[in-house]
Amino acid sequence: MSGLMVYLAGPGRANEHEEPHLVAGDAALMAWYDDNELNRDSALDIANSLDRAKQFYGTEIDGGHVFHCSLSLSAEEGKLTDQQWGDITNDYMKSMGFTEGSGKAPARWAAVRHGVSKNGNDHVHIVASMVRDDGTKWNDWKSKYKSQQVSRELEKKYGLNELGSIRAERGFTPAEQEKARRQGKPEVERHSTARTVRSCATASVSEAEFVRRARQEGLLVRPRFAAGRSDVVTGYSVAERPTKGERAVWYGGNSMGRDLSLPKLREGWESTPENATEAVNEWTAAARNKRVIAPGRETETPSAELWEKHANEVGALREKLASTPYTDHETWARAARETSAAFGAWSKRIEKTPGPLADASRELAKSAQLRRYPPATPKAGAVSARGATMILLAGTSKSPRAAYALMFRQLAATAKAIHDMHKATADLNRVRALSTSVIAATKAVEASAPGQASKAAQPERMTMEKLREQHPGLDEEALRARLFVERTREGAPVPSKLTRGQQPAEHTVPAHGAEQDNQRGIER
């Protein structure tokens, strides 16, 4: 307890702590302390007060007796007052059963505020003893779930943006963030690994192909076999190849994203006895660090004609979304996952380090992860963006300028449909993030488009009528893409900019949660 309190009252790892002080606490503690700035001595005194019941009764709790959580707002939200944070933390602790309102002896606790985080997030830390004043234990059974429910209620009560009960992204640890900072990387390894896995899985038509693609993209892959079996794979983990002096960090599929568990991935692949056998062979080869058993589509170079074909498939997906109810969360999540995978593959194709396309991929991935998935049902003839991911992941494939343009137009339009879905359901966080990221991705693709021929070689001004004569089999969307190309000397034709989401009203962005990394809501 003392170490934690001294840290909260100290300068912080990056000297980001400013004027640490209490905004709330149990009655006994607040009778002695006000909002004066804390120092090391006062932090130790508060720690002793919080520990008093534990020390007096000698109550032992498996895993330790210290309860610690933080409630945080996004940088865009601005700051709350000490009084507002005090009211929120008092309500939170009452609902979590630490106070007299639980019908049991109260537990001692304190809420410390020490300025914004390195990312500009206003927040408070709550520290409490899990030993009550009568020596009994605070019940932490399902405390994480209860904390989330309490947070949703407080968001409503205090007019904060409510974190959705439908979607949730996996978080990352401070150690991962510190490692990325130390290595000078723009994102944590969990996110870059998840993007690669999502692209490889979406581009594949079988489990064996997924294993081969993941290895081809530089990932270390290992299966988890059923107990006592070597022919039944129940899960997997992957790792990026470590730099010299570093150890590989392994991530299970479900820990990277709710849509990346092996059972969820298998829903997108054809299941046959032959495919199952082939997959086990490839998993085993990966586990033993042996060569792939039977190379397949991942080694082929797609033809230029496939660009237009798969771009039109994305267009068909977009058209389907136009008539999909917003309550059909599974369909929207699948579309977001496939579009995220395509943007992730495009990022690998043109970005030396993760940039705007990688950002767009991650924002779309947040829309792809549901808290609860309905039972899997067959979707015969379902339109898909899987082909687009496959052709984009093949970094050596060539494309004519018009096909390149059409592909991005369709992908951006699909992202726009997902953006509009969030706008219709008043999810302002997702609206703003998707709008910003896809606009930035547009500029990245625009700069990477295949070059034009020299000015002398340019044909006369093209019209839609001429294009219809030259390409009688193309639909209007493809013809418009070609027309735009002909009239553009540099860059790539792109769709109109996405409509930016409405700016949230004051104090409407929710606080940081353990499950929703970088989505804000009051969360433990």
C-alpha positions as CSV (number, residue, x, y, z in Angstrom):
1,M,0.0,0.0,0.0
2,S,2.8,2.5,1.0
3,G,4.6,1.9,-2.3
4,L,1.5,2.7,-4.4
5,M,0.6,5.8,-2.4
6,V,4.2,7.2,-2.6
7,Y,4.1,6.6,-6.4
8,L,0.7,8.4,-6.8
9,A,2.0,11.3,-4.7
10,G,5.4,11.4,-6.5
11,P,6.5,12.9,-9.8
12,G,5.5,9.8,-12.0
13,R,7.6,7.9,-14.5
14,A,7.8,10.8,-16.9
15,N,7.4,13.7,-14.3
16,E,3.8,13.9,-15.5
17,H,2.2,14.1,-12.0
18,E,1.2,17.6,-10.9
19,E,-0.1,18.7,-7.5
20,P,-1.3,15.3,-6.3
21,H,-4.2,15.7,-3.8
22,L,-7.2,13.9,-2.5
23,V,-10.6,14.4,-4.0
24,A,-12.5,11.9,-1.9
25,G,-12.0,9.1,0.6
26,D,-13.6,7.3,3.5
27,A,-15.0,9.5,6.4
28,A,-12.1,8.8,8.8
29,L,-9.5,9.7,6.2
30,M,-11.2,12.9,5.0
31,A,-11.6,14.1,8.5
32,W,-7.8,14.5,8.6
33,Y,-7.0,15.4,5.0
34,D,-8.3,18.1,2.6
35,D,-7.2,19.0,-0.9
36,N,-3.7,20.2,0.0
37,E,-0.9,18.9,-2.1
38,L,0.4,15.5,-1.0
39,N,4.1,14.8,-0.3
40,R,5.9,11.6,0.6
41,D,5.2,11.9,4.3
42,S,1.5,12.5,3.8
43,A,1.3,9.6,1.3
44,L,2.9,7.3,3.9
45,D,0.4,8.5,6.6
46,I,-2.5,7.8,4.2
47,A,-1.2,4.4,3.4
48,N,-0.9,3.6,7.1
49,S,-4.5,4.7,7.6
50,L,-5.7,2.5,4.7
51,D,-3.8,-0.5,6.1
52,R,-5.0,-0.1,9.7
53,A,-7.7,-2.8,9.7
54,K,-5.4,-5.2,7.9
55,Q,-2.6,-4.6,10.4
56,F,-4.9,-4.8,13.5
57,Y,-6.8,-8.0,12.5
58,G,-4.0,-9.6,10.6
59,T,-6.5,-10.6,7.8
60,E,-4.8,-12.3,4.9
61,I,-6.2,-12.1,1.3
62,D,-5.0,-14.3,-1.5
63,G,-3.3,-12.1,-4.1
64,G,-3.0,-9.1,-1.8
65,H,-5.4,-6.8,0.0
66,V,-4.9,-3.7,-2.1
67,F,-7.7,-2.6,-4.5
68,H,-6.5,-0.1,-7.2
69,C,-8.3,1.3,-10.2
70,S,-8.2,4.4,-12.3
71,L,-11.1,6.4,-13.9
72,S,-10.0,8.4,-16.9
73,L,-11.4,10.8,-19.5
74,S,-10.2,11.1,-23.0
75,A,-8.0,14.1,-23.9
76,E,-10.9,15.6,-26.0
77,E,-13.1,15.6,-23.0
78,G,-11.1,18.2,-21.1
79,K,-11.2,18.2,-17.3
80,L,-13.7,17.7,-14.6
81,T,-13.6,19.6,-11.3
82,D,-12.4,18.1,-8.0
83,Q,-16.0,18.2,-6.9
84,Q,-17.2,16.2,-9.9
85,W,-14.5,13.6,-9.5
86,G,-15.3,13.4,-5.8
87,D,-19.0,12.8,-6.5
88,I,-18.2,10.1,-9.1
89,T,-15.7,8.3,-6.9
90,N,-18.0,8.4,-3.9
91,D,-20.8,6.9,-6.0
92,Y,-18.5,4.3,-7.5
93,M,-17.2,3.1,-4.1
94,K,-20.7,3.0,-2.7
95,S,-21.9,0.9,-5.6
96,M,-18.9,-1.4,-5.3
97,G,-19.7,-2.2,-1.7
98,F,-16.8,-0.4,0.1
99,T,-19.0,1.9,2.2
100,E,-21.6,1.7,5.0
101,G,-24.2,1.5,2.3
102,S,-23.3,-2.1,1.7
103,G,-24.9,-3.0,5.0
104,K,-21.4,-4.2,6.2
105,A,-18.5,-2.5,7.9
106,P,-16.9,0.1,5.6
107,A,-13.4,-0.3,4.1
108,R,-10.9,2.5,4.0
109,W,-10.2,4.2,0.7
110,A,-8.8,7.3,-1.0
111,A,-9.2,8.9,-4.5
112,V,-6.0,10.7,-5.7
113,R,-5.9,13.2,-8.5
114,H,-2.5,14.3,-9.9
115,G,-3.1,15.9,-13.2
116,V,-3.5,14.6,-16.7
117,S,-1.6,11.6,-18.1
118,K,1.1,11.7,-20.8
119,N,-1.7,11.4,-23.4
120,G,-3.6,14.3,-21.9
121,N,-6.3,12.2,-20.1
122,D,-7.8,13.7,-16.9
123,H,-8.1,10.9,-14.4
124,V,-8.2,9.8,-10.7
125,H,-6.8,6.8,-8.9
126,I,-8.8,4.9,-6.3
127,V,-6.9,3.0,-3.7
128,A,-8.7,0.9,-1.1
129,S,-8.1,-1.8,1.5
130,M,-10.0,-5.0,0.8
131,V,-10.1,-5.6,4.6
132,R,-13.1,-3.9,6.3
133,D,-12.9,-2.1,9.5
134,D,-14.2,-5.1,11.4
135,G,-11.6,-7.4,9.9
136,T,-13.9,-9.1,7.4
137,K,-13.0,-9.3,3.7
138,W,-14.5,-7.3,0.8
139,N,-16.0,-9.7,-1.7
140,D,-14.2,-9.3,-5.0
141,W,-16.2,-12.0,-6.8
142,K,-16.9,-10.8,-10.4
143,S,-15.7,-7.4,-9.3
144,K,-14.5,-6.5,-12.8
145,Y,-17.9,-7.2,-14.3
146,K,-19.6,-5.3,-11.5
147,S,-17.2,-2.4,-12.0
148,Q,-18.2,-2.2,-15.7
149,Q,-21.9,-2.2,-14.8
150,V,-21.4,0.5,-12.2
151,S,-19.4,2.5,-14.7
152,R,-22.3,2.4,-17.2
153,E,-24.7,3.7,-14.6
154,L,-22.4,6.5,-13.6
155,E,-21.9,7.6,-17.3
156,K,-25.7,8.0,-17.5
157,K,-25.9,9.8,-14.2
158,Y,-23.2,12.3,-14.9
159,G,-23.9,12.9,-18.6
160,L,-20.8,11.2,-19.9
161,N,-20.7,9.4,-23.3
162,E,-21.7,5.8,-22.6
163,L,-19.3,3.1,-23.6
164,G,-21.2,0.6,-25.7
165,S,-22.4,-2.6,-24.3
166,I,-22.1,-4.2,-27.7
167,R,-18.4,-3.8,-28.7
168,A,-15.1,-3.8,-26.7
169,E,-11.5,-3.8,-27.7
170,R,-8.8,-5.7,-25.9
171,G,-6.5,-3.5,-23.8
172,F,-2.7,-3.5,-23.4
173,T,-0.4,-3.3,-20.4
174,P,1.8,-0.4,-19.3
175,A,4.8,-2.7,-19.9
176,E,3.8,-3.1,-23.5
177,Q,3.5,0.7,-23.9
178,E,6.9,1.2,-22.3
179,K,8.5,-1.4,-24.6
180,A,7.0,0.4,-27.7
181,R,8.3,3.7,-26.4
182,R,11.8,2.2,-25.7
183,Q,12.0,0.8,-29.2
184,G,10.6,3.9,-30.8
185,K,7.6,2.2,-32.3
186,P,4.4,4.1,-33.0
187,E,2.2,1.4,-31.5
188,V,2.3,-1.5,-29.1
189,E,3.3,-4.9,-30.4
190,R,-0.2,-6.4,-29.5
191,H,-1.8,-4.1,-32.1
192,S,0.7,-4.7,-34.9
193,T,0.5,-8.4,-34.4
194,A,-3.3,-8.4,-34.3
195,R,-3.4,-6.4,-37.6
196,T,-1.2,-9.0,-39.3
197,V,-3.2,-11.9,-38.0
198,R,-6.5,-10.3,-39.0
199,S,-5.2,-9.7,-42.5
200,C,-3.8,-13.2,-42.9
201,A,-6.9,-14.9,-41.6
202,T,-9.2,-12.8,-43.8
203,A,-7.1,-13.4,-46.9
204,S,-7.2,-17.2,-46.4
205,V,-9.8,-19.7,-47.4
206,S,-8.5,-22.5,-45.1
207,E,-6.9,-22.9,-41.7
208,A,-3.7,-24.3,-43.3
209,E,-3.4,-21.3,-45.6
210,F,-3.8,-19.0,-42.6
211,V,-0.9,-20.7,-40.8
212,R,1.3,-20.4,-43.9
213,R,0.4,-16.8,-44.5
214,A,1.1,-15.8,-40.8
215,R,4.5,-17.4,-41.1
216,Q,5.1,-15.8,-44.5
217,E,4.4,-12.4,-42.9
218,G,7.2,-13.0,-40.3
219,L,5.2,-14.2,-37.4
220,L,6.2,-17.0,-35.1
221,V,3.3,-19.4,-34.8
222,R,2.5,-22.2,-32.3
223,P,-0.7,-24.2,-31.8
224,R,-2.4,-25.3,-28.6
225,F,-3.3,-29.0,-28.9
226,A,-6.1,-30.6,-27.0
227,A,-5.0,-32.4,-23.8
228,G,-3.3,-35.7,-24.7
229,R,-3.7,-35.1,-28.4
230,S,-1.4,-34.1,-31.3
231,D,-4.1,-34.1,-34.0
232,V,-6.6,-31.6,-32.5
233,V,-5.8,-27.9,-32.3
234,T,-7.9,-25.9,-29.9
235,G,-6.1,-22.6,-30.0
236,Y,-3.0,-20.7,-31.1
237,S,-0.6,-18.0,-30.2
238,V,1.7,-15.8,-32.3
239,A,4.7,-13.5,-31.7
240,E,6.6,-11.0,-33.8
241,R,10.3,-12.0,-34.3
242,P,12.1,-10.3,-31.4
243,T,14.9,-7.8,-32.0
244,K,18.4,-8.6,-30.7
245,G,18.4,-8.7,-26.9
246,E,14.6,-9.0,-26.6
247,R,12.5,-12.0,-25.9
248,A,9.5,-13.0,-28.1
249,V,6.2,-12.0,-26.6
250,W,3.4,-14.4,-27.4
251,Y,-0.2,-13.4,-27.8
252,G,-3.2,-15.8,-27.9
253,G,-5.8,-15.1,-30.5
254,N,-8.5,-14.0,-28.1
255,S,-6.1,-11.8,-26.2
256,M,-5.4,-9.8,-29.4
257,G,-9.1,-9.4,-30.4
258,R,-12.4,-11.0,-29.6
259,D,-12.7,-11.7,-33.3
260,L,-9.3,-13.5,-33.5
261,S,-9.9,-16.5,-31.4
262,L,-9.5,-19.8,-33.3
263,P,-13.2,-20.7,-33.1
264,K,-14.2,-17.3,-34.5
265,L,-11.6,-17.5,-37.3
266,R,-12.7,-21.0,-38.3
267,E,-16.2,-19.7,-39.0
268,G,-14.7,-18.0,-42.1
269,W,-13.0,-21.1,-43.5
270,E,-14.4,-24.2,-45.2
271,S,-14.4,-27.1,-42.8
272,T,-13.7,-30.6,-44.3
273,P,-11.7,-33.6,-43.1
274,E,-9.1,-32.9,-45.7
275,N,-8.7,-29.3,-44.7
276,A,-8.5,-30.3,-41.0
277,T,-5.7,-32.8,-41.7
278,E,-3.8,-30.2,-43.8
279,A,-4.2,-27.6,-41.0
280,V,-2.8,-30.0,-38.4
281,N,0.2,-30.7,-40.6
282,E,0.9,-27.0,-41.0
283,W,0.4,-26.3,-37.3
284,T,2.9,-29.0,-36.4
285,A,5.5,-27.7,-38.9
286,A,5.1,-24.3,-37.4
287,A,5.5,-25.6,-33.9
288,R,8.7,-27.4,-34.8
289,N,9.9,-24.4,-36.9
290,K,10.0,-26.6,-40.0
291,R,9.2,-25.6,-43.6
292,V,5.6,-25.4,-44.7
293,I,4.2,-28.7,-45.8
294,A,2.2,-27.7,-48.9
295,P,2.6,-24.1,-50.2
296,G,-0.7,-22.8,-51.7
297,R,-2.3,-19.5,-52.9
298,E,-0.1,-17.4,-50.7
299,T,2.8,-18.0,-53.1
300,E,0.9,-16.9,-56.2
301,T,0.9,-13.5,-57.7
302,P,-2.6,-12.3,-58.5
303,S,-3.4,-11.1,-62.0
304,A,-4.2,-7.4,-62.6
305,E,-7.8,-8.4,-63.6
306,L,-8.4,-9.6,-60.1
307,W,-8.1,-6.1,-58.7
308,E,-11.3,-5.1,-60.4
309,K,-13.1,-8.3,-59.6
310,H,-12.4,-8.1,-55.8
311,A,-13.1,-4.3,-55.8
312,N,-16.5,-5.1,-57.1
313,E,-17.0,-7.7,-54.4
314,V,-16.3,-5.0,-51.8
315,G,-18.9,-2.8,-53.6
316,A,-21.4,-5.6,-53.3
317,L,-20.7,-5.8,-49.5
318,R,-21.2,-2.1,-49.2
319,E,-24.6,-2.4,-51.0
320,K,-25.6,-5.2,-48.7
321,L,-24.8,-3.0,-45.7
322,A,-27.1,-0.3,-47.0
323,S,-30.0,-2.6,-46.2
324,T,-28.6,-4.2,-43.1
325,P,-30.3,-3.2,-39.8
326,Y,-28.1,-1.5,-37.3
327,T,-29.2,-4.2,-34.8
328,D,-27.6,-6.9,-36.9
329,H,-24.4,-6.6,-34.9
330,E,-22.8,-9.7,-36.3
331,T,-23.1,-8.6,-39.9
332,W,-21.6,-5.2,-39.1
333,A,-18.8,-6.7,-37.1
334,R,-17.9,-9.1,-39.9
335,A,-17.9,-6.2,-42.4
336,A,-15.7,-4.2,-40.1
337,R,-13.3,-7.1,-39.6
338,E,-12.9,-7.7,-43.3
339,T,-12.5,-4.0,-44.1
340,S,-10.0,-3.6,-41.3
341,A,-8.1,-6.6,-42.7
342,A,-8.0,-5.0,-46.1
343,F,-6.7,-1.7,-44.7
344,G,-4.1,-3.6,-42.7
345,A,-3.0,-5.5,-45.8
346,W,-2.8,-2.1,-47.7
347,S,-0.7,-0.8,-44.9
348,K,1.8,-3.6,-45.3
349,R,1.9,-2.9,-49.0
350,I,2.8,0.8,-48.9
351,E,3.8,1.8,-45.4
352,K,7.3,1.2,-44.2
353,T,6.2,1.9,-40.6
354,P,2.6,1.8,-39.4
355,G,0.9,5.0,-40.6
356,P,-2.6,6.2,-41.6
357,L,-3.7,3.0,-43.2
358,A,-2.6,1.0,-40.1
359,D,-4.6,3.5,-38.0
360,A,-7.7,3.1,-40.1
361,S,-7.3,-0.7,-39.8
362,R,-7.2,-0.4,-36.0
363,E,-10.2,1.9,-35.8
364,L,-12.2,-0.5,-37.9
365,A,-11.0,-3.4,-35.8
366,K,-12.7,-1.8,-32.8
367,S,-16.0,-2.1,-34.6
368,A,-15.3,-5.8,-35.4
369,Q,-15.1,-7.0,-31.8
370,L,-18.4,-7.8,-30.0
371,R,-18.7,-8.5,-26.3
372,R,-20.9,-11.4,-27.1
373,Y,-21.2,-13.3,-30.4
374,P,-24.4,-15.1,-31.3
375,P,-24.2,-18.8,-32.2
376,A,-22.5,-19.3,-35.6
377,T,-24.9,-19.7,-38.5
378,P,-24.1,-20.6,-42.1
379,K,-24.2,-17.6,-44.5
380,A,-24.4,-19.1,-47.9
381,G,-23.5,-16.7,-50.7
382,A,-22.5,-14.0,-48.3
383,V,-20.7,-11.1,-50.0
384,S,-17.2,-10.4,-48.6
385,A,-14.1,-8.3,-48.7
386,R,-11.9,-11.3,-48.2
387,G,-10.6,-11.2,-51.8
388,A,-9.5,-7.6,-51.5
389,T,-7.4,-8.5,-48.5
390,M,-5.9,-11.4,-50.4
391,I,-4.8,-9.3,-53.4
392,L,-3.5,-6.4,-51.2
393,L,-1.5,-8.8,-49.0
394,A,0.3,-10.0,-52.2
395,G,2.7,-7.0,-52.2
396,T,4.2,-8.0,-55.5
397,S,1.0,-7.9,-57.5
398,K,0.6,-5.1,-60.0
399,S,-2.5,-3.1,-60.7
400,P,-3.6,-0.6,-63.3
401,R,-4.3,2.8,-62.0
402,A,-8.1,2.6,-62.5
403,A,-8.3,-0.8,-60.6
404,Y,-6.2,0.7,-57.8
405,A,-8.5,3.6,-57.6
406,L,-11.7,1.5,-57.7
407,M,-10.4,-0.8,-54.9
408,F,-9.8,2.2,-52.6
409,R,-13.1,3.8,-53.5
410,Q,-15.0,0.7,-52.6
411,L,-13.1,0.1,-49.3
412,A,-13.5,3.7,-48.3
413,A,-17.2,3.6,-49.1
414,T,-17.6,0.5,-46.9
415,A,-15.7,2.2,-44.1
416,K,-18.1,5.2,-44.6
417,A,-21.1,2.8,-44.2
418,I,-19.6,1.6,-40.9
419,H,-19.0,5.2,-39.9
420,D,-22.7,6.0,-40.7
421,M,-23.9,3.0,-38.6
422,H,-22.0,4.4,-35.6
423,K,-23.4,7.8,-36.3
424,A,-27.0,6.5,-36.4
425,T,-26.5,4.8,-33.1
426,A,-24.9,7.9,-31.5
427,D,-21.5,6.4,-30.9
428,L,-19.6,9.6,-31.3
429,N,-16.3,8.2,-30.3
430,R,-16.3,5.8,-33.2
431,V,-17.7,8.4,-35.6
432,R,-14.9,10.8,-34.9
433,A,-12.1,8.2,-34.9
434,L,-13.3,6.6,-38.1
435,S,-13.7,9.9,-39.9
436,T,-10.3,11.1,-39.0
437,S,-8.4,7.8,-39.7
438,V,-10.0,7.1,-43.1
439,I,-9.4,10.7,-44.3
440,A,-5.8,10.3,-43.4
441,A,-5.7,6.9,-45.1
442,T,-7.1,8.5,-48.3
443,K,-4.1,10.8,-48.5
444,A,-1.7,7.9,-48.0
445,V,-3.2,5.9,-50.8
446,E,-3.4,9.0,-53.0
447,A,0.3,9.5,-52.7
448,S,1.0,5.8,-53.5
449,A,-1.1,5.4,-56.6
450,P,0.6,4.1,-59.8
451,G,2.1,6.9,-61.9
452,Q,0.6,8.3,-65.0
453,A,2.2,8.2,-68.5
454,S,4.0,11.2,-69.8
455,K,2.0,14.3,-70.9
456,A,2.7,13.6,-74.6
457,A,1.2,10.2,-74.3
458,Q,-2.0,11.3,-72.6
459,P,-5.2,10.6,-74.7
460,E,-7.8,13.2,-75.4
461,R,-10.3,14.1,-72.7
462,M,-12.3,11.1,-71.8
463,T,-16.1,11.1,-71.3
464,M,-18.5,8.6,-69.8
465,E,-20.0,7.9,-73.3
466,K,-16.6,7.0,-74.6
467,L,-15.9,4.7,-71.7
468,R,-19.2,3.0,-72.1
469,E,-18.3,2.2,-75.7
470,Q,-14.8,1.0,-74.7
471,H,-16.0,-1.1,-71.7
472,P,-19.5,-2.2,-72.3
473,G,-19.3,-4.8,-69.5
474,L,-18.4,-2.4,-66.7
475,D,-21.0,-1.1,-64.2
476,E,-21.5,2.6,-63.5
477,E,-19.2,2.6,-60.4
478,A,-16.3,1.2,-62.3
479,L,-16.9,3.6,-65.2
480,R,-16.9,6.6,-62.8
481,A,-13.6,5.4,-61.3
482,R,-12.0,5.1,-64.8
483,L,-13.3,8.6,-65.8
484,F,-11.9,10.1,-62.7
485,V,-8.6,8.5,-63.4
486,E,-8.4,9.8,-66.9
487,R,-9.0,13.4,-65.7
488,T,-6.4,13.2,-63.0
489,R,-2.7,13.6,-63.8
490,E,-1.3,12.7,-60.4
491,G,-2.6,11.0,-57.2
492,A,-5.4,8.5,-57.0
493,P,-9.1,9.1,-57.3
494,V,-10.7,8.9,-53.9
495,P,-14.3,9.2,-52.5
496,S,-15.6,12.4,-51.0
497,K,-14.3,13.1,-47.5
498,L,-16.2,11.4,-44.8
499,T,-18.6,13.5,-42.8
500,R,-17.0,14.3,-39.5
501,G,-19.0,13.3,-36.5
502,Q,-20.7,15.9,-34.4
503,Q,-18.5,17.3,-31.7
504,P,-19.5,16.0,-28.3
505,A,-21.0,18.3,-25.8
506,E,-19.1,19.3,-22.7
507,H,-18.1,16.3,-20.6
508,T,-19.6,13.7,-23.0
509,V,-16.6,11.5,-23.6
510,P,-16.5,8.6,-21.2
511,A,-13.6,7.5,-19.2
512,H,-10.8,4.9,-19.8
513,G,-11.7,1.2,-19.4
514,A,-9.6,-1.9,-18.9
515,E,-11.4,-3.7,-21.9
516,Q,-11.6,-0.7,-24.2
517,D,-8.1,0.5,-24.8
518,N,-8.2,4.2,-25.9
519,Q,-12.0,4.2,-25.8
520,R,-13.1,6.2,-22.8
521,G,-15.5,5.4,-20.2
522,I,-15.6,5.0,-16.4
523,E,-14.0,1.6,-16.0
524,R,-11.9,-0.2,-13.4
